Amino acid sequence: MDIYEVRRNNLRSLIDIGFEGNHTAFSKSIGINMPQIHRWVTKNKDARKNISEKSARTLEKLCNKPEFWLDQPPNAQALSVDAPLPVDLAACLNLFYKLLSAVEKLPPEQGELAFTIMQREVNR
């Protein structure tokens, strides 16, 4: 796997995990036009554009990632806040954050009960 494929895979993971695979939402969040994002992450080799060194560093800054984060091969990345998460863990965290958001909208008494139950389940 060359550096361009590593960058492409890491960018795909970032979009999949942070934006539920929504390229448009990702594009808007960082201010880079959607067609450019699509050219970087497309699986169509004929339409694909490599993520250059300069573009990689710019993306990292815009996404609040450490310098050279996009260049880290999957095996070299430790499980941390800045590393792409395994898909199953990412899906679980995504559901957890959606649940938290829903619980926060409940009346205070119900919300406290829901948080207590969630905390008990997490600590099981």
C-alpha atoms as an extended CHARMM CRD file, in Angstrom:
* protein
*
       124  EXT
         1         1  MET       CA              0.0000000000        0.0000000000        0.0000000000  PROA      1               0.0000000000
         2         2  ASP       CA              1.5260000000        3.3270000000       -1.0470000000  PROA      2               0.0000000000
         3         3  ILE       CA              1.2660000000        6.6310000000        0.8580000000  PROA      3               0.0000000000
         4         4  TYR       CA             -1.6310000000        7.8200000000       -1.3090000000  PROA      4               0.0000000000
         5         5  GLU       CA             -3.6870000000        4.7230000000       -0.5160000000  PROA      5               0.0000000000
         6         6  VAL       CA             -2.9050000000        5.1050000000        3.2060000000  PROA      6               0.0000000000
         7         7  ARG       CA             -4.0520000000        8.7380000000        3.1210000000  PROA      7               0.0000000000
         8         8  ARG       CA             -7.1770000000        7.8320000000        1.1420000000  PROA      8               0.0000000000
         9         9  ASN       CA             -8.1030000000        5.0480000000        3.5810000000  PROA      9               0.0000000000
        10        10  ASN       CA             -7.5390000000        7.2530000000        6.6210000000  PROA      10              0.0000000000
        11        11  LEU       CA             -9.6220000000       10.0490000000        5.0940000000  PROA      11              0.0000000000
        12        12  ARG       CA            -12.4020000000        7.5680000000        4.2990000000  PROA      12              0.0000000000
        13        13  SER       CA            -12.2970000000        6.3280000000        7.9060000000  PROA      13              0.0000000000
        14        14  LEU       CA            -12.4410000000        9.8680000000        9.2190000000  PROA      14              0.0000000000
        15        15  ILE       CA            -15.4990000000       10.6210000000        7.0820000000  PROA      15              0.0000000000
        16        16  ASP       CA            -17.1630000000        7.2940000000        7.9030000000  PROA      16              0.0000000000
        17        17  ILE       CA            -16.6590000000        7.6420000000       11.6450000000  PROA      17              0.0000000000
        18        18  GLY       CA            -17.0060000000       11.3760000000       12.1610000000  PROA      18              0.0000000000
        19        19  PHE       CA            -19.6590000000       12.1070000000        9.5460000000  PROA      19              0.0000000000
        20        20  GLU       CA            -21.4150000000        8.7460000000        9.1140000000  PROA      20              0.0000000000
        21        21  GLY       CA            -19.9660000000        8.5250000000        5.6040000000  PROA      21              0.0000000000
        22        22  ASN       CA            -21.5800000000       11.8070000000        4.5650000000  PROA      22              0.0000000000
        23        23  HSD       CA            -19.0620000000       13.4430000000        2.2340000000  PROA      23              0.0000000000
        24        24  THR       CA            -21.1880000000       16.5870000000        1.8850000000  PROA      24              0.0000000000
        25        25  ALA       CA            -21.3080000000       17.1750000000        5.6440000000  PROA      25              0.0000000000
        26        26  PHE       CA            -17.5560000000       16.6170000000        5.8760000000  PROA      26              0.0000000000
        27        27  SER       CA            -16.9460000000       18.9690000000        2.9530000000  PROA      27              0.0000000000
        28        28  LYS       CA            -19.0180000000       21.7230000000        4.5520000000  PROA      28              0.0000000000
        29        29  SER       CA            -17.3800000000       21.2520000000        7.9480000000  PROA      29              0.0000000000
        30        30  ILE       CA            -13.8660000000       21.8560000000        6.6170000000  PROA      30              0.0000000000
        31        31  GLY       CA            -14.6530000000       24.2470000000        3.7570000000  PROA      31              0.0000000000
        32        32  ILE       CA            -13.3060000000       22.1520000000        0.8820000000  PROA      32              0.0000000000
        33        33  ASN       CA            -15.6390000000       21.6600000000       -2.0710000000  PROA      33              0.0000000000
        34        34  MET       CA            -17.4420000000       18.3450000000       -2.3930000000  PROA      34              0.0000000000
        35        35  PRO       CA            -16.0410000000       17.3840000000       -5.8320000000  PROA      35              0.0000000000
        36        36  GLN       CA            -12.4990000000       17.6280000000       -4.4340000000  PROA      36              0.0000000000
        37        37  ILE       CA            -13.3640000000       15.3740000000       -1.4780000000  PROA      37              0.0000000000
        38        38  HSD       CA            -14.9940000000       12.8940000000       -3.8600000000  PROA      38              0.0000000000
        39        39  ARG       CA            -11.8940000000       12.7990000000       -6.0930000000  PROA      39              0.0000000000
        40        40  TRP       CA             -9.7280000000       11.9930000000       -3.0650000000  PROA      40              0.0000000000
        41        41  VAL       CA            -11.8800000000        9.1860000000       -1.6590000000  PROA      41              0.0000000000
        42        42  THR       CA            -13.5020000000        7.5970000000       -4.7150000000  PROA      42              0.0000000000
        43        43  LYS       CA            -12.8610000000        3.9230000000       -5.3460000000  PROA      43              0.0000000000
        44        44  ASN       CA            -13.0040000000        4.6070000000       -9.1020000000  PROA      44              0.0000000000
        45        45  LYS       CA             -9.3220000000        4.5490000000      -10.0750000000  PROA      45              0.0000000000
        46        46  ASP       CA             -9.9810000000        6.5220000000      -13.2700000000  PROA      46              0.0000000000
        47        47  ALA       CA            -11.6120000000        9.4210000000      -11.3760000000  PROA      47              0.0000000000
        48        48  ARG       CA             -9.2880000000        9.3230000000       -8.3690000000  PROA      48              0.0000000000
        49        49  LYS       CA             -6.8730000000       12.0960000000       -7.3970000000  PROA      49              0.0000000000
        50        50  ASN       CA             -4.0330000000       11.4770000000       -4.9590000000  PROA      50              0.0000000000
        51        51  ILE       CA             -3.9020000000       13.4420000000       -1.7080000000  PROA      51              0.0000000000
        52        52  SER       CA             -0.6860000000       15.4300000000       -2.0610000000  PROA      52              0.0000000000
        53        53  GLU       CA              1.6950000000       16.2180000000        0.7890000000  PROA      53              0.0000000000
        54        54  LYS       CA              0.4020000000       19.7910000000        0.9450000000  PROA      54              0.0000000000
        55        55  SER       CA             -3.2540000000       18.6970000000        0.8290000000  PROA      55              0.0000000000
        56        56  ALA       CA             -2.6660000000       16.0630000000        3.5260000000  PROA      56              0.0000000000
        57        57  ARG       CA             -1.1730000000       18.6280000000        5.9150000000  PROA      57              0.0000000000
        58        58  THR       CA             -4.0170000000       21.0690000000        5.1610000000  PROA      58              0.0000000000
        59        59  LEU       CA             -6.6480000000       18.3800000000        5.7900000000  PROA      59              0.0000000000
        60        60  GLU       CA             -4.9950000000       17.4450000000        9.0920000000  PROA      60              0.0000000000
        61        61  LYS       CA             -5.0930000000       21.0600000000       10.2600000000  PROA      61              0.0000000000
        62        62  LEU       CA             -8.7030000000       21.5300000000        9.1750000000  PROA      62              0.0000000000
        63        63  CYS       CA             -9.6940000000       18.2950000000       10.9570000000  PROA      63              0.0000000000
        64        64  ASN       CA             -7.6880000000       19.0790000000       14.1100000000  PROA      64              0.0000000000
        65        65  LYS       CA             -5.4910000000       16.0300000000       13.6340000000  PROA      65              0.0000000000
        66        66  PRO       CA             -1.7630000000       15.8490000000       14.4340000000  PROA      66              0.0000000000
        67        67  GLU       CA              0.6700000000       16.4650000000       11.6030000000  PROA      67              0.0000000000
        68        68  PHE       CA              1.2430000000       13.2930000000        9.5330000000  PROA      68              0.0000000000
        69        69  TRP       CA             -1.8990000000       11.6450000000       10.9760000000  PROA      69              0.0000000000
        70        70  LEU       CA             -3.1260000000       10.8400000000        7.4560000000  PROA      70              0.0000000000
        71        71  ASP       CA              0.2010000000        9.1510000000        6.6410000000  PROA      71              0.0000000000
        72        72  GLN       CA             -0.0040000000        6.5230000000        9.3960000000  PROA      72              0.0000000000
        73        73  PRO       CA             -0.6380000000        3.0040000000        8.0850000000  PROA      73              0.0000000000
        74        74  PRO       CA             -3.4620000000        1.2080000000        9.9090000000  PROA      74              0.0000000000
        75        75  ASN       CA             -1.0810000000       -1.2120000000       11.6710000000  PROA      75              0.0000000000
        76        76  ALA       CA              1.0490000000        1.6540000000       13.0030000000  PROA      76              0.0000000000
        77        77  GLN       CA             -1.8030000000        3.5800000000       14.5690000000  PROA      77              0.0000000000
        78        78  ALA       CA             -2.4020000000        2.9180000000       18.2280000000  PROA      78              0.0000000000
        79        79  LEU       CA             -5.9770000000        2.9770000000       19.4390000000  PROA      79              0.0000000000
        80        80  SER       CA             -6.3130000000        6.5800000000       20.5610000000  PROA      80              0.0000000000
        81        81  VAL       CA             -8.5960000000        9.5440000000       20.1420000000  PROA      81              0.0000000000
        82        82  ASP       CA             -6.6630000000       10.6230000000       17.0530000000  PROA      82              0.0000000000
        83        83  ALA       CA             -6.5110000000        7.2310000000       15.3180000000  PROA      83              0.0000000000
        84        84  PRO       CA             -9.2990000000        5.8600000000       13.1380000000  PROA      84              0.0000000000
        85        85  LEU       CA            -11.3430000000        3.4620000000       15.2480000000  PROA      85              0.0000000000
        86        86  PRO       CA            -12.2300000000       -0.0750000000       14.2680000000  PROA      86              0.0000000000
        87        87  VAL       CA            -15.5790000000        0.0010000000       12.4960000000  PROA      87              0.0000000000
        88        88  ASP       CA            -17.4500000000       -1.9470000000       15.2050000000  PROA      88              0.0000000000
        89        89  LEU       CA            -16.1570000000        0.3330000000       17.9690000000  PROA      89              0.0000000000
        90        90  ALA       CA            -16.9220000000        3.4110000000       15.8760000000  PROA      90              0.0000000000
        91        91  ALA       CA            -20.4770000000        2.1830000000       15.3140000000  PROA      91              0.0000000000
        92        92  CYS       CA            -20.9380000000        1.5640000000       19.0520000000  PROA      92              0.0000000000
        93        93  LEU       CA            -19.6350000000        5.0150000000       19.9470000000  PROA      93              0.0000000000
        94        94  ASN       CA            -21.8340000000        6.5950000000       17.2990000000  PROA      94              0.0000000000
        95        95  LEU       CA            -24.9080000000        4.9070000000       18.8040000000  PROA      95              0.0000000000
        96        96  PHE       CA            -23.8040000000        5.8750000000       22.3040000000  PROA      96              0.0000000000
        97        97  TYR       CA            -23.5290000000        9.5690000000       21.3580000000  PROA      97              0.0000000000
        98        98  LYS       CA            -26.9460000000        9.4650000000       19.6930000000  PROA      98              0.0000000000
        99        99  LEU       CA            -28.3750000000        7.9160000000       22.8530000000  PROA      99              0.0000000000
       100       100  LEU       CA            -26.7590000000       10.5960000000       25.0230000000  PROA      100             0.0000000000
       101       101  SER       CA            -28.2080000000       13.2850000000       22.7980000000  PROA      101             0.0000000000
       102       102  ALA       CA            -31.6900000000       11.7610000000       23.0860000000  PROA      102             0.0000000000
       103       103  VAL       CA            -31.4190000000       11.3760000000       26.8760000000  PROA      103             0.0000000000
       104       104  GLU       CA            -30.4160000000       15.0330000000       27.2570000000  PROA      104             0.0000000000
       105       105  LYS       CA            -33.7710000000       16.0200000000       25.7250000000  PROA      105             0.0000000000
       106       106  LEU       CA            -35.7770000000       14.1430000000       28.3800000000  PROA      106             0.0000000000
       107       107  PRO       CA            -37.3220000000       15.8910000000       31.4000000000  PROA      107             0.0000000000
       108       108  PRO       CA            -34.7330000000       16.1240000000       34.2270000000  PROA      108             0.0000000000
       109       109  GLU       CA            -36.0980000000       13.2480000000       36.3480000000  PROA      109             0.0000000000
       110       110  GLN       CA            -36.2780000000       10.8700000000       33.3800000000  PROA      110             0.0000000000
       111       111  GLY       CA            -32.8650000000       11.9920000000       32.1460000000  PROA      111             0.0000000000
       112       112  GLU       CA            -31.2570000000       11.3120000000       35.5340000000  PROA      112             0.0000000000
       113       113  LEU       CA            -32.8210000000        7.8570000000       35.6450000000  PROA      113             0.0000000000
       114       114  ALA       CA            -31.6710000000        7.1160000000       32.0900000000  PROA      114             0.0000000000
       115       115  PHE       CA            -28.0970000000        8.2450000000       32.8940000000  PROA      115             0.0000000000
       116       116  THR       CA            -28.0750000000        6.1050000000       36.0450000000  PROA      116             0.0000000000
       117       117  ILE       CA            -29.1900000000        3.0410000000       34.0740000000  PROA      117             0.0000000000
       118       118  MET       CA            -26.6680000000        3.7340000000       31.3050000000  PROA      118             0.0000000000
       119       119  GLN       CA            -23.8340000000        4.1500000000       33.8160000000  PROA      119             0.0000000000
       120       120  ARG       CA            -24.7940000000        0.8890000000       35.5390000000  PROA      120             0.0000000000
       121       121  GLU       CA            -24.7920000000       -0.9290000000       32.1870000000  PROA      121             0.0000000000
       122       122  VAL       CA            -21.4350000000        0.5380000000       31.1300000000  PROA      122             0.0000000000
       123       123  ASN       CA            -19.8570000000       -0.5460000000       34.4300000000  PROA      123             0.0000000000
       124       124  ARG       CA            -21.2090000000       -4.1070000000       34.1560000000  PROA      124             0.0000000000
